[in-house]
């Protein structure tokens, strides 16, 4: 059996190269353009109301569907999915090596994970660039680069939408989750690998759709698509609905694939009680996505129909409050979809860097599960200004209650750090920064959970500061910690600690000097969503913008440094951190099918010190160690 697995790994199915031709991405752009033009033209031909422009609300909606179908077929779904489904022979095969495999359809979860991370990083840079324009605008109390308030509000909406749906969700779950969950459970591949390979290409389609929305007109609703504002906006709001629909569909595919893989592809001996903390975090957030993403997709479809038919479901003549409730019914679980993986990464990295057994592992898992369960009961605290007094109290209560399971995960990390001799390297340092940022976000959220204070702080920069500390401050710093932690696994190289720590400290200081002042701005009456403000707030806004520019530059420096390290960094050992989870017991980078032999789990992964047992059976460990010493194909 082991020999068969080894042969399969060394000569994986699909190693034959594609015949020379147009690169898949270029072909995808061409087919997307053809699909858009053809479908739009057909709609115009059958339109009973002649005299309309070539592109209308209904026509652009159907044309977008044609463009996305052309995009997916062009990138590889035609040969990789459609033709084989109908039994038609095709000469196309998936590439096994080389950089080109990241720009076409793949079924390797590691390639797919890196594709997700690549697209998420692209979305982060686009949204971050827009944020820099916003901060440049806010350096003065009057309009400068944005000529009308609607221009500024469109930029705010694009920034928030791309950050939330293409980076906040995609980086941690689509990227890190796709790459490491199968490795950490001892699986050789995922359950729905072909579907996952298609789903990743919905991310750039969604990002470009939202980015190009101003071509159809400005929209003023922000990332939430609020009615009745959306009903009054131009057709740009249509691309908001469609872009988010593509991004959430991609994440929904990830959730289905990873949950099924954890359920059915775990290695022998890997019980639920031994599941790594990072995998537990992925399971809980993917279950949240399976529950709530269909709900928000249905809401957006109704909002889209409200715009193009129209149905008047959510307009001023319908029920705008219904849209708000449906959005936040998803919107607050979305916050935990982004934050929970950060909690899991804390408890994944800290025991390794401290070489100390994880404190209260069961309580940390219980905390993740109960955060998932309670996240759907707190959504209306976003609407305290719109609710009756009798409705406010229950949501205030549950908002305070959800801090208890959140505290379980937090205190598990604190308990592990207690009296430990932690190696304060870059991953550990970034985890501690993430924990500090989340603490500030949590403490400032207590004020917003109190109805009386919320009524004063609602729609001010206090809320913006709280949101960025809770989501970006915890998630981005945890994501960077995970990237530096697993960089030796991806590339076989380790980052220079001096440079990595210096960049991390600059990023941490710039982040806090930027967003901590948002609380002061909010207390002094600075409203969000406005490009012009009272002159007395200008000095603080000017200062915030300077620190924001430094923060943006530090993020770009991190990306460049990680890319340089990937190619030129110091060569790392197979397990430079002395970790126990299964991904470290295969070669770096891993081969196509992850493990030459099936690992067998015999103990937990978070016990250190005297009497600690190896997590993988000695027989399997010996076979794995013998194989990892041999040269392996690049992942």
C-alpha positions in Angstrom: 0.0 0.0 0.0 2.8 2.4 0.9 4.6 1.6 -2.4 1.4 2.3 -4.3 0.9 5.6 -2.6 4.5 6.6 -3.2 4.2 5.8 -6.9 1.0 7.8 -7.1 2.8 10.7 -5.5 5.8 10.6 -7.7 3.8 10.2 -10.9 0.5 12.0 -10.1 -2.3 11.7 -12.5 -2.4 14.8 -14.7 1.3 15.5 -14.9 1.1 15.8 -18.8 1.5 19.3 -20.0 -1.1 21.3 -22.0 -0.5 21.8 -25.7 1.0 25.3 -26.4 -1.8 27.8 -26.9 -3.3 31.0 -25.4 -2.6 31.3 -21.6 -5.8 30.3 -19.7 -6.2 33.7 -18.0 -5.9 35.6 -21.3 -8.4 33.2 -22.8 -10.7 33.7 -19.8 -10.7 37.5 -20.3 -11.5 37.0 -24.0 -14.3 34.6 -23.4 -15.7 36.8 -20.6 -15.8 39.8 -23.0 -17.5 37.7 -25.7 -20.0 36.3 -23.2 -20.8 39.8 -22.0 -21.3 41.4 -25.4 -23.2 38.4 -26.9 -25.7 38.1 -24.0 -26.2 41.9 -23.8 -26.8 42.1 -27.5 -29.3 39.3 -27.4 -31.2 41.0 -24.6 -31.3 44.3 -26.5 -32.7 42.5 -29.5 -35.6 41.1 -27.6 -36.2 44.2 -25.5 -39.8 45.3 -26.3 -38.9 48.9 -25.2 -36.7 50.2 -28.0 -34.6 53.3 -27.6 -32.9 52.2 -24.4 -29.1 52.4 -24.1 -27.1 49.3 -25.2 -26.4 48.5 -21.5 -29.3 48.7 -19.2 -29.9 47.4 -15.7 -31.6 44.1 -16.7 -29.2 43.6 -19.7 -26.0 44.1 -17.7 -27.2 41.6 -15.1 -27.7 38.9 -17.6 -24.6 39.9 -19.5 -22.6 39.6 -16.3 -23.8 36.1 -15.9 -22.6 35.3 -19.4 -19.2 37.0 -18.7 -18.7 34.9 -15.6 -19.5 31.7 -17.4 -17.1 32.6 -20.1 -14.5 33.5 -17.5 -14.7 30.2 -15.7 -14.8 28.2 -19.0 -11.8 30.1 -20.3 -9.7 29.6 -17.3 -9.9 25.8 -17.6 -13.4 24.6 -16.7 -14.2 23.8 -20.3 -11.5 21.1 -20.7 -11.2 20.3 -17.0 -14.9 19.9 -16.1 -17.3 20.3 -19.0 -15.7 17.9 -21.6 -14.9 15.1 -19.1 -18.5 15.4 -17.7 -19.9 14.5 -21.1 -17.2 11.8 -21.7 -15.4 13.8 -24.4 -11.7 13.1 -24.6 -9.4 16.1 -24.0 -5.7 16.6 -24.2 -5.7 19.1 -21.3 -4.0 18.0 -18.1 -3.3 19.8 -14.9 0.3 21.0 -14.6 2.2 19.5 -11.7 5.0 22.0 -11.4 5.9 25.6 -12.4 4.4 29.0 -11.7 1.9 28.8 -14.5 -0.3 26.4 -12.6 -1.3 29.3 -10.3 -3.0 30.9 -13.3 -5.3 28.1 -14.4 -7.7 25.6 -13.1 -6.1 23.2 -10.5 -7.4 20.4 -8.3 -4.4 20.5 -5.8 -5.7 22.1 -2.6 -2.2 23.6 -2.0 -2.2 25.4 -5.3 -5.8 26.5 -4.7 -4.9 27.8 -1.3 -2.1 29.9 -2.7 -4.4 31.2 -5.5 -6.9 32.3 -2.9 -4.1 34.1 -1.0 -2.8 35.7 -4.2 -6.3 37.0 -5.1 -7.0 38.1 -1.5 -3.7 40.0 -1.4 -4.6 41.7 -4.7 -8.0 42.7 -3.2 -6.2 44.0 -0.1 -3.9 46.2 -2.1 -6.8 47.5 -4.2 -9.0 48.3 -1.2 -6.0 49.6 0.7 -5.1 52.0 -2.1 -8.7 53.3 -2.0 -8.4 53.7 1.7 -5.3 55.9 1.1 -7.3 58.1 -1.2 -10.0 58.4 1.4 -7.5 59.4 4.1 -6.0 62.0 1.7 -9.5 63.4 1.2 -10.0 63.6 5.0 -6.8 65.6 5.5 -8.8 68.7 4.8 -12.4 69.5 5.9 -13.5 70.2 2.3 -13.6 68.2 -0.9 -10.3 67.9 -2.8 -9.8 64.8 -4.9 -13.4 63.7 -4.8 -15.5 66.4 -6.5 -18.9 65.2 -5.1 -19.9 63.4 -1.9 -21.3 60.6 -4.0 -17.7 60.0 -5.4 -16.4 59.6 -1.9 -19.2 57.3 -0.8 -18.7 55.1 -3.8 -15.0 54.8 -2.8 -16.0 53.9 0.7 -18.4 51.2 -0.5 -15.8 49.6 -2.8 -13.1 49.7 -0.1 -15.4 48.1 2.5 -16.9 45.5 0.1 -13.6 44.3 -1.2 -12.0 44.2 2.2 -14.8 42.3 3.9 -15.7 39.8 1.1 -12.5 39.3 -0.8 -9.9 39.7 1.9 -11.3 39.3 5.4 -13.1 36.0 4.5 -10.9 34.7 1.7 -7.4 35.1 3.1 -7.9 33.0 6.3 -10.4 30.5 5.1 -10.0 30.2 1.3 -6.2 30.6 1.5 -4.8 29.2 4.8 -7.8 26.9 5.2 -7.5 25.3 1.8 -3.8 24.9 2.1 -3.4 23.6 5.6 -6.6 21.9 6.7 -6.0 18.7 4.6 -2.4 18.7 5.7 -3.3 19.1 9.3 -5.8 16.2 9.3 -3.4 13.9 7.4 -5.5 13.9 4.2 -4.0 13.5 0.7 -6.5 15.7 -1.0 -9.9 17.4 -0.5 -13.3 15.9 -1.2 -14.5 18.4 -3.8 -11.2 19.3 -5.3 -12.5 20.1 -8.8 -15.3 22.2 -7.5 -12.9 24.1 -5.3 -10.6 24.7 -8.3 -13.5 26.4 -10.1 -14.6 28.4 -7.0 -11.3 30.2 -6.5 -11.7 31.9 -9.9 -14.9 33.6 -8.7 -12.8 35.8 -6.4 -11.1 37.9 -9.1 -14.4 38.0 -11.0 -16.1 39.4 -7.9 -13.3 41.9 -7.1 -13.3 43.2 -10.7 -17.1 43.5 -10.7 -17.1 45.6 -7.6 -14.1 47.7 -8.8 -15.8 48.5 -12.1 -19.1 49.4 -10.6 -18.6 53.1 -11.0 -18.7 52.6 -14.8 -22.5 52.0 -14.4 -22.9 54.9 -11.9 -22.2 55.9 -8.4 -23.7 54.2 -5.3 -23.9 55.6 -1.8 -24.7 52.7 0.4 -21.3 51.5 1.6 -20.5 47.8 1.9 -23.9 47.1 3.3 -26.1 48.1 0.3 -28.7 49.8 2.6 -32.2 50.4 1.3 -33.8 52.8 0.4 -30.5 54.4 -0.6 -29.8 51.5 -3.0 -33.1 52.1 -4.8 -32.2 55.7 -5.4 -28.7 54.9 -6.7 -27.6 54.5 -10.3 -26.9 51.1 -11.8 -23.5 50.8 -10.1 -25.3 49.2 -7.2 -26.1 46.3 -9.5 -22.4 45.4 -9.7 -22.2 45.6 -6.0 -24.9 42.9 -5.6 -23.4 40.8 -8.4 -19.8 41.1 -7.2 -20.7 40.1 -3.6 -22.7 37.2 -5.0 -19.6 35.9 -6.8 -17.4 36.4 -3.7 -19.8 34.7 -1.3 -20.4 31.8 -3.7 -16.7 31.2 -3.8 -16.5 31.2 0.0 -19.6 28.9 0.1 -17.7 26.4 -2.1 -14.8 26.5 0.3 -17.0 25.9 3.3 -18.7 22.9 1.7 -15.3 21.4 0.6 -13.5 21.9 3.9 -16.3 20.7 6.2 -16.7 17.6 4.1 -12.9 17.0 4.0 -12.7 17.2 7.8 -15.6 14.9 8.2 -14.6 12.2 5.8 -10.8 12.4 5.2 -9.2 12.5 8.7 -6.2 10.3 9.2 -6.7 7.1 11.3 -6.6 8.0 15.0 -7.5 11.7 14.4 -10.6 11.9 16.6 -12.6 15.1 17.1 -10.9 15.4 20.5 -7.5 15.5 18.8 -8.3 17.8 16.0 -5.8 20.7 15.7 -7.1 24.1 17.0 -6.7 25.7 13.6 -8.9 23.0 12.0 -11.5 23.5 14.8 -11.5 27.2 13.9 -12.0 26.4 10.3 -14.8 24.0 11.0 -16.8 26.5 13.1 -16.5 29.4 10.6 -17.3 27.2 7.6 -20.4 26.0 9.4 -21.3 29.6 9.9 -20.8 30.3 6.2 -23.0 27.3 5.2 -25.7 28.7 7.5 -25.6 32.4 6.7 -24.2 32.9 3.2 -27.3 31.5 1.5 -29.3 34.0 3.6 -27.3 37.0 2.5 -27.2 35.8 -1.1 -31.0 35.5 -1.1 -31.2 39.0 0.3 -29.0 40.4 -2.4 -30.9 38.6 -5.1 -34.1 40.3 -3.7 -32.3 43.6 -3.6 -31.1 43.1 -7.2 -34.7 42.3 -8.3 -35.9 45.3 -6.4 -33.6 47.4 -8.5 -34.1 46.0 -12.0 -37.7 44.8 -12.1 -38.6 46.7 -9.8 -40.4 44.7 -7.1 -40.4 47.5 -4.5 -39.7 45.1 -1.7 -37.2 47.3 0.2 -37.8 50.7 -1.2 -39.5 53.5 0.6 -42.9 52.2 -0.6 -41.9 48.7 0.7 -40.1 47.8 3.9 -36.5 49.2 4.1 -36.2 47.9 7.7 -36.6 44.3 6.4 -33.5 44.7 4.3 -31.5 46.1 7.3 -32.6 43.1 9.5 -31.8 40.6 6.8 -28.4 42.1 6.2 -27.3 42.2 9.8 -28.7 38.8 10.4 -25.8 37.8 8.3 -23.6 40.8 9.0 -22.6 40.0 12.6 -21.9 36.3 12.0 -19.6 37.6 9.2 -17.6 39.4 11.9 -17.0 36.1 13.7 -16.3 34.4 10.4 -13.4 36.8 10.1 -12.3 36.8 13.8 -12.6 33.2 14.9 -9.7 31.9 12.6 -7.6 34.5 14.4 -8.5 33.0 17.8 -7.6 29.6 16.5 -4.2 30.8 15.1 -3.3 32.2 18.6 -3.8 28.8 20.2 -2.0 27.1 17.3 1.2 29.1 17.4 1.6 30.0 21.1 2.0 26.4 22.4 4.6 25.7 19.7 6.6 28.9 20.4 6.4 28.4 24.1 7.0 24.6 23.8 4.3 24.3 26.5 1.1 22.3 26.6 -2.0 24.2 25.6 -3.9 25.4 28.6 -7.6 24.5 28.7 -7.7 23.0 25.2 -11.3 21.8 25.7 -12.4 25.2 26.8 -10.8 26.9 23.8 -12.7 24.5 21.5 -16.0 25.1 23.5 -15.4 28.9 23.1 -15.1 28.6 19.3 -18.2 26.5 19.1 -20.3 28.7 21.3 -19.2 31.8 19.5 -20.5 30.2 16.4 -23.8 29.4 18.1 -24.4 32.8 19.7 -23.2 34.9 16.7 -26.7 34.8 15.1 -28.3 36.3 18.3 -26.6 39.7 18.5 -27.2 41.2 15.0 -29.7 43.8 16.0 -27.3 45.8 18.1 -26.3 47.4 14.8 -29.8 48.9 14.7 -30.3 50.2 18.3 -31.3 53.6 16.8 -34.1 51.9 14.8 -35.6 49.6 17.5 -38.2 49.9 20.2 -37.0 49.9 23.8 -38.6 46.5 24.4 -36.5 45.0 21.6 -33.2 46.5 22.6 -32.6 44.8 25.9 -32.5 41.1 24.6 -29.9 42.0 21.9 -27.8 44.0 24.4 -27.9 41.0 26.7 -26.7 38.5 24.1 -24.1 41.0 22.9 -22.6 41.0 26.4 -23.0 37.2 26.6 -21.0 36.4 23.5 -17.9 37.9 25.2 -17.9 34.8 27.5 -17.1 32.1 24.9 -14.8 34.6 23.2 -13.0 34.9 26.5 -12.5 31.1 26.6 -10.3 31.2 23.5 -8.5 34.3 24.8 -7.8 32.9 28.2 -6.6 29.6 26.8 -3.9 31.6 25.0 -3.2 33.7 28.2 -3.0 30.5 30.3 -0.5 29.0 27.9 1.7 32.1 28.0 1.6 32.2 31.9 5.1 31.4 33.2 6.2 30.2 29.8 9.6 30.8 28.2 8.2 31.8 24.8 10.5 32.2 21.8 9.6 35.8 20.9 10.1 35.4 17.2 8.1 37.0 14.4 5.0 34.7 14.5 4.8 34.9 18.3 5.3 38.7 18.3 2.5 39.1 15.7 0.2 36.9 17.7 0.7 39.0 20.8 0.0 42.1 18.7 -3.2 40.6 17.4 -4.3 39.7 20.9 -3.7 43.3 22.1 -5.6 44.7 19.1 -8.5 42.4 19.7 -8.6 43.4 23.4 -8.9 47.0 22.5 -11.6 46.2 20.0 -13.5 44.1 22.6 -13.3 46.8 25.3 -14.5 49.5 23.0 -17.3 47.2 21.8 -18.6 47.0 25.4 -19.6 50.7 25.1 -21.5 50.0 21.9 -23.3 47.1 23.5 -24.8 49.5 26.0 -27.9 51.0 24.4 -27.6 54.4 26.1 -24.0 54.9 25.0 -24.7 53.4 21.6 -27.3 56.0 20.8 -24.6 58.6 21.3 -21.7 56.9 19.5 -23.7 55.4 16.6 -22.5 56.5 13.2 -19.4 58.2 14.6 -15.8 57.3 14.0 -15.8 55.4 17.4 -17.7 52.6 15.5 -15.1 52.7 12.7 -12.3 52.4 15.2 -13.9 49.6 17.1 -14.6 47.7 13.9 -11.1 48.0 12.6 -9.5 47.0 15.9 -11.8 43.9 16.1 -11.6 42.8 12.6 -8.4 44.2 10.9 -6.4 44.5 14.1 -6.9 40.9 15.0 -7.4 39.2 11.7 -4.6 40.9 9.6 -2.0 40.5 12.3 -3.0 36.9 12.9 -2.8 36.2 9.2 0.7 37.7 9.0 1.7 35.6 12.0 0.4 32.5 10.2 2.2 33.4 7.0 5.6 33.8 8.8 4.9 30.6 10.8 4.1 28.5 7.7 6.5 30.2 5.3 9.1 27.5 5.8 6.4 24.9 4.8 5.4 26.7 1.6 8.9 27.7 0.5 11.4 25.8 2.5 12.9 29.1 3.6 12.6 31.2 6.8 12.4 35.0 7.2 15.2 37.1 8.6 14.1 37.8 12.2 15.6 41.3 12.3 13.8 42.6 9.2 10.5 40.7 10.0 10.3 42.0 13.6 11.2 45.6 12.5 8.4 45.7 9.9 6.0 44.1 12.3 6.7 46.7 15.0 6.3 49.6 12.5 3.0 48.1 11.4 1.8 47.7 14.9 2.7 51.2 15.9 1.2 52.7 12.8 -2.0 50.7 13.2 -2.5 51.8 16.7 -1.5 55.5 16.1 -4.0 55.5 13.3 -7.1 53.8 14.7 -6.8 54.7 18.3 -7.4 58.3 17.3 -10.7 57.2 15.7 -12.2 56.9 19.2 -11.2 60.5 20.0 -12.6 61.7 16.7 -15.9 59.9 17.4 -16.1 61.4 20.8 -15.5 64.9 19.3 -18.4 64.4 16.8 -16.7 63.1 13.7 -19.4 61.3 11.7 -18.5 58.4 9.4 -19.5 58.4 5.7 -18.8 62.1 5.3 -15.9 63.7 3.2 -16.5 67.2 4.7 -16.5 67.9 8.4 -16.2 70.8 10.9 -12.9 72.6 10.7 -11.9 72.0 14.3 -11.5 68.3 13.6 -8.9 68.9 10.8 -5.7 68.7 12.8 -6.5 65.3 14.2 -7.6 64.0 10.8 -4.4 65.3 9.3 -2.4 63.4 11.8 -4.4 60.2 11.4 -3.9 60.3 7.6 -0.1 60.6 8.1 0.0 57.5 10.2 -2.4 55.7 7.8 0.1 56.3 5.0 2.8 54.8 7.1 0.6 51.8 7.9 -0.2 51.3 4.2 3.5 51.5 3.3 4.4 48.9 6.0 1.8 46.4 4.6 3.3 46.8 1.2 6.8 46.3 2.7 5.6 43.1 4.4 4.4 41.7 1.0 7.6 42.6 -0.7 9.7 41.1 2.1 7.7 37.9 2.2 8.1 37.5 -1.6 11.8 38.1 -1.4 12.1 35.6 1.4 10.2 33.0 -0.6 12.9 33.1 -3.2 16.1 34.2 -1.4 15.5 33.5 2.3 17.7 31.3 4.5 16.9 27.6 4.0 14.9 26.2 6.9 14.7 22.7 8.2 11.8 20.4 7.8 10.4 21.4 11.2 12.1 24.6 12.3 9.6 25.3 15.1 9.5 21.8 16.6 5.8 21.6 16.0 3.7 18.4 16.4 0.8 18.9 13.9 0.9 16.6 10.8 1.8 19.3 8.2 5.3 19.4 9.6 5.9 15.6 9.0 6.1 15.8 5.2 8.5 17.6 2.9 8.7 21.4 2.5 7.1 22.2 0.2 4.7 19.2 0.3 4.4 16.9 -2.7 1.3 16.7 -4.8 -0.5 14.2 -2.6 0.9 15.5 0.7 2.1 12.3 2.4 3.9 9.3 0.8 2.2 7.1 3.4 -0.9 7.5 5.4 0.0 9.0 8.8 -1.6 7.5 11.9 -2.4 9.7 14.8 -1.8 8.2 18.3 -1.8 11.3 20.6 -2.8 15.0 20.8 -0.7 17.7 19.3 -0.4 20.2 22.1 1.4 18.3 24.9 5.0 19.2 25.7 7.4 18.4 28.5 8.1 15.2 30.3 6.0 12.2 29.4 4.7 13.9 26.2 4.0 11.2 23.5 4.7 11.6 19.8 1.5 12.6 17.9 2.2 10.3 15.0 2.9 6.5 15.3 6.6 5.6 15.2 6.2 3.4 12.2 4.5 6.0 10.2 6.9 8.7 11.4 9.9 6.6 10.3 8.5 6.1 6.8 7.6 9.8 6.5 11.0 10.9 7.8 12.7 8.6 5.3 10.7 10.0 2.4 11.1 13.7 3.4 14.9 13.4 3.3 14.5 12.6 -0.4 14.1 15.5 -3.0 10.4 16.2 -3.5 8.6 17.9 -6.4 7.8 21.6 -5.7 4.2 22.1 -4.4 
